[in-house]
């Protein structure tokens, strides 16, 4: 597994060392980064969806029901 060097704030490092046992720190940092990356990807996806929504036509519930009814009656 490749190693990565990064800098932590002193107070974060102190808590990490104080609270997390020696052989569990990498796992904790890895899981925290995974969660944050997933959160960031979801936020980006939501932002893209909201942008697309602004550019799309909007329909009322009634219009959607009418269109579905017409489509279903063709079958």
N, CA, C and O of each residue as an XYZ file, in Angstrom:
300
protein
N       0.842     -1.167      0.000
C       0.000      0.000      0.000
C       0.895      1.241      0.000
O       1.824      1.344      0.801
N       0.609      2.179     -0.904
C       1.457      3.373     -0.968
C       1.259      4.281      0.238
O       0.178      4.335      0.825
N       2.305      4.981      0.590
C       2.240      5.926      1.704
C       2.033      7.328      1.152
O       2.474      7.660      0.052
N       1.350      8.138      1.950
C       1.093      9.527      1.594
C       1.459     10.383      2.795
O       1.123     10.056      3.933
N       2.144     11.471      2.529
C       2.495     12.402      3.600
C       1.588     13.613      3.524
O       1.355     14.152      2.442
N       1.077     14.042      4.660
C       0.304     15.269      4.726
C       0.471     15.856      6.105
O       0.955     15.194      7.023
N       0.070     17.097      6.243
C       0.270     17.825      7.496
C      -1.067     17.990      8.206
O      -2.066     18.364      7.592
N      -1.075     17.710      9.494
C      -2.257     17.910     10.332
C      -2.028     19.109     11.231
O      -0.894     19.436     11.580
N      -3.118     19.756     11.599
C      -3.012     20.786     12.630
C      -2.524     20.106     13.909
O      -2.839     18.944     14.163
N      -1.763     20.832     14.697
C      -1.165     20.253     15.907
C      -2.221     19.693     16.855
O      -2.040     18.612     17.415
N      -3.327     20.423     17.039
C      -4.355     19.949     17.963
C      -5.027     18.666     17.452
O      -5.389     17.799     18.248
N      -5.191     18.545     16.144
C      -5.774     17.329     15.560
C      -4.818     16.158     15.757
O      -5.233     15.062     16.135
N      -3.536     16.399     15.498
C      -2.532     15.344     15.677
C      -2.479     14.871     17.121
O      -2.405     13.671     17.386
N      -2.516     15.813     18.048
C      -2.461     15.452     19.464
C      -3.648     14.584     19.868
O      -3.482     13.601     20.590
N      -4.828     14.939     19.413
C      -6.008     14.124     19.735
C      -5.933     12.757     19.085
O      -6.276     11.749     19.703
N      -5.486     12.722     17.849
C      -5.346     11.450     17.141
C      -4.415     10.513     17.912
O      -4.734      9.344     18.126
N      -3.284     11.030     18.316
C      -2.300     10.232     19.053
C      -2.840      9.830     20.426
O      -2.600      8.716     20.891
N      -3.562     10.732     21.063
C      -4.071     10.474     22.410
C      -5.223      9.464     22.403
O      -5.303      8.611     23.287
N      -6.106      9.556     21.421
C      -7.327      8.759     21.435
C      -7.219      7.443     20.657
O      -7.755      6.423     21.089
N      -6.538      7.465     19.532
C      -6.515      6.297     18.642
C      -5.240      5.490     18.864
O      -4.142      6.044     18.818
N      -5.375      4.192     19.103
C      -4.188      3.342     19.285
C      -3.281      3.361     18.053
O      -3.733      3.582     16.930
N      -2.024      3.128     18.288
C      -0.968      3.249     17.283
C      -1.300      2.550     15.953
O      -1.161      3.180     14.904
N      -1.714      1.331     15.948
C      -1.908      0.590     14.698
C      -3.294      0.772     14.070
O      -3.655      0.071     13.125
N      -4.057      1.717     14.608
C      -5.399      1.958     14.060
C      -5.531      3.349     13.432
O      -6.582      3.667     12.875
N      -4.526      4.154     13.507
C      -4.607      5.536     13.032
C      -4.758      5.627     11.520
O      -5.573      6.406     11.026
N      -3.995      4.852     10.791
C      -4.087      4.892      9.331
C      -5.480      4.486      8.865
O      -6.040      5.093      7.952
N      -6.030      3.461      9.496
C      -7.367      3.001      9.126
C      -8.393      4.110      9.368
O      -9.259      4.357      8.528
N      -8.290      4.770     10.514
C      -9.212      5.856     10.838
C      -9.114      6.984      9.816
O     -10.135      7.462      9.319
N      -7.901      7.409      9.500
C      -7.703      8.497      8.539
C      -8.219      8.077      7.165
O      -8.865      8.870      6.479
N      -7.943      6.848      6.758
C      -8.402      6.338      5.466
C      -9.930      6.354      5.385
O     -10.495      6.801      4.387
N     -10.589      5.872      6.422
C     -12.058      5.844      6.433
C     -12.638      7.259      6.452
O     -13.642      7.526      5.791
N     -12.022      8.150      7.195
C     -12.500      9.535      7.248
C     -12.379     10.199      5.875
O     -13.278     10.927      5.453
N     -11.282      9.950      5.189
C     -11.091     10.525      3.854
C     -12.099      9.931      2.876
O     -12.662     10.656      2.055
N     -12.332      8.621      2.952
C     -13.331      7.991      2.077
C     -14.699      8.633      2.268
O     -15.379      8.955      1.294
N     -15.103      8.820      3.519
C     -16.407      9.423      3.812
C     -16.490     10.846      3.279
O     -17.508     11.243      2.713
N     -15.428     11.607      3.459
C     -15.436     12.993      2.997
C     -15.451     13.060      1.469
O     -16.143     13.900      0.894
N     -14.697     12.188      0.813
C     -14.713     12.157     -0.652
C     -16.100     11.794     -1.179
O     -16.572     12.390     -2.147
N     -16.747     10.827     -0.549
C     -18.103     10.450     -0.946
C     -19.063     11.621     -0.749
O     -19.903     11.886     -1.609
N     -18.943     12.319      0.370
C     -19.783     13.479      0.631
C     -19.574     14.552     -0.433
O     -20.534     15.158     -0.908
N     -18.319     14.784     -0.803
C     -17.995     15.792     -1.807
C     -18.530     15.391     -3.185
O     -19.058     16.227     -3.918
N     -18.391     14.106     -3.533
C     -18.918     13.636     -4.826
C     -20.431     13.778     -4.882
O     -20.981     14.174     -5.910
N     -21.104     13.458     -3.787
C     -22.559     13.605     -3.743
C     -22.965     15.070     -3.865
O     -23.938     15.388     -4.548
N     -22.235     15.951     -3.216
C     -22.537     17.383     -3.299
C     -22.353     17.885     -4.728
O     -23.156     18.681     -5.214
N     -21.302     17.426     -5.401
C     -21.076     17.809     -6.797
C     -22.191     17.280     -7.694
O     -22.675     17.994     -8.573
N     -22.597     16.031     -7.475
C     -23.674     15.449     -8.274
C     -24.975     16.221     -8.055
O     -25.700     16.493     -9.013
N     -25.274     16.571     -6.818
C     -26.482     17.344     -6.518
C     -26.432     18.701     -7.208
O     -27.431     19.158     -7.762
N     -25.279     19.337     -7.173
C     -25.117     20.635     -7.820
C     -25.381     20.518     -9.321
O     -26.053     21.370     -9.901
N     -24.862     19.476     -9.944
C     -25.097     19.257    -11.379
C     -26.574     19.010    -11.663
O     -27.119     19.531    -12.636
N     -27.219     18.214    -10.814
C     -28.643     17.948    -10.993
C     -29.468     19.223    -10.861
O     -30.396     19.452    -11.637
N     -29.129     20.047     -9.879
C     -29.862     21.297     -9.692
C     -29.655     22.242    -10.873
O     -30.584     22.941    -11.277
N     -28.441     22.266    -11.428
C     -28.183     23.075    -12.622
C     -29.008     22.570    -13.803
O     -29.596     23.364    -14.537
N     -29.051     21.250    -13.985
C     -29.849     20.678    -15.063
C     -31.328     20.989    -14.868
O     -32.047     21.275    -15.826
N     -31.766     20.929    -13.628
C     -33.174     21.202    -13.329
C     -33.550     22.623    -13.724
O     -34.654     22.862    -14.212
N     -32.640     23.565    -13.516
C     -32.901     24.957    -13.886
C     -33.064     25.109    -15.394
O     -33.824     25.962    -15.855
N     -32.350     24.281    -16.167
C     -32.362     24.372    -17.626
C     -33.505     23.572    -18.248
O     -33.802     23.741    -19.431
N     -34.146     22.709    -17.473
C     -35.185     21.822    -17.986
C     -36.559     22.466    -17.881
O     -36.794     23.382    -17.094
N     -37.449     21.945    -18.708
C     -38.836     22.381    -18.620
C     -39.443     21.814    -17.353
O     -39.071     20.728    -16.908
N     -40.369     22.546    -16.776
C     -41.050     22.053    -15.579
C     -42.498     21.738    -15.924
O     -43.110     22.403    -16.760
N     -43.025     20.732    -15.280
C     -44.389     20.293    -15.512
C     -45.107     20.180    -14.182
O     -44.508     19.836    -13.163
N     -46.392     20.473    -14.204
C     -47.191     20.316    -13.001
C     -47.538     18.840    -12.833
O     -47.384     18.051    -13.765
N     -47.999     18.475    -11.663
C     -48.418     17.086    -11.416
C     -49.548     16.716    -12.363
O     -49.608     15.589    -12.856
N     -50.431     17.649    -12.615
C     -51.555     17.392    -13.520
C     -51.066     17.103    -14.933
O     -51.552     16.175    -15.581
N     -50.111     17.889    -15.414
C     -49.563     17.672    -16.759
C     -48.883     16.303    -16.861
O     -48.997     15.622    -17.880
N     -48.199     15.919    -15.835
C     -47.530     14.612    -15.825
C     -48.565     13.497    -15.859
O     -48.419     12.531    -16.608
N     -49.604     13.628    -15.054
C     -50.661     12.609    -15.030
C     -51.354     12.507    -16.387
O     -51.635     11.404    -16.854
N     -51.631     13.638    -17.019
C     -52.272     13.627    -18.335
C     -51.384     12.955    -19.377
O     -51.861     12.156    -20.182
N     -50.097     13.278    -19.360
C     -49.175     12.667    -20.316
C     -49.073     11.173    -20.094
O     -49.053     10.405    -21.056
N     -49.008     10.743    -18.832
C     -48.964      9.311    -18.543
C     -50.250      8.612    -18.992
O     -50.214      7.508    -19.536
N     -51.390      9.277    -18.753
C     -52.664      8.711    -19.174
C     -52.736      8.526    -20.689
O     -53.194      7.488    -21.167
N     -52.291      9.518    -21.434
C     -52.274      9.429    -22.899
C     -51.338      8.302    -23.352
O     -51.675      7.526    -24.246
N     -50.167      8.224    -22.727
C     -49.197      7.195    -23.102
C     -49.752      5.797    -22.811
O     -49.598      4.886    -23.625
N     -50.377      5.633    -21.689
C     -50.927      4.326    -21.304
C     -52.120      3.918    -22.188
O     -52.342      2.733    -22.438
N     -52.870      4.904    -22.647
C     -54.033      4.598    -23.486
C     -53.630      4.145    -24.878
O     -54.434      3.541    -25.589
N     -52.383      4.431    -25.281
C     -51.910      4.001    -26.604
C     -51.645      2.512    -26.654
O     -51.625      1.929    -27.738
N     -51.443      1.887    -25.518
C     -51.101      0.458    -25.472
C     -52.294     -0.425    -25.718
O     -52.167     -1.649    -25.711
